[in-house]
Amino acid sequence: MKSFQEWCRIKIYLWKKDSKIVFKQSEIWWCSLGMNLGEEIFGKGVRFTRPVLVFRKFTSNSFLGLPLTTHQKKGTWYVEITMHGKTNWAMLNQARVLDKKRLTNRIGTLDNADFQKVRDAFLKFYQS
């Protein structure tokens, strides 16, 4: 219960935050995903953060984000990518629309080959 209470406190802070962040498609950011329910992916640490790939930018404030994990995953809803020499998996089944107020720090930009691999897998996954 304490984690949910902490997340509510952080979420209020994020809601009030005036974000000057500018983000682009294919960038990876630390993102406050929060404390969620059931099998929904959640963030870790004090700010409940997790790396997220900006898969599709909708407006200057919102985007479709794909959470990342460093734990090896198998299945059609996971795509292996490499960032700064480390292997991660994009979780296609956890895609969600996010506001830029949740973004904290930019980690980097996914290279074109890996971004295309994620894009192809995403389209295949959601068209089936």
Buried (B, 14 or more C-beta within 10 A) or exposed (E): EEEEEBBEEBBEEBEEEEBEBEBEBBBBBBBBBBBBEEEEBBBEEEBBBBBBBBBBBEEEEBBBBBBBBEEEBEEEBBBBBEBEEEEBBBBBBBBBEBBBBBBBEBBEBBEEEBBEBBBEBBEEBEEE
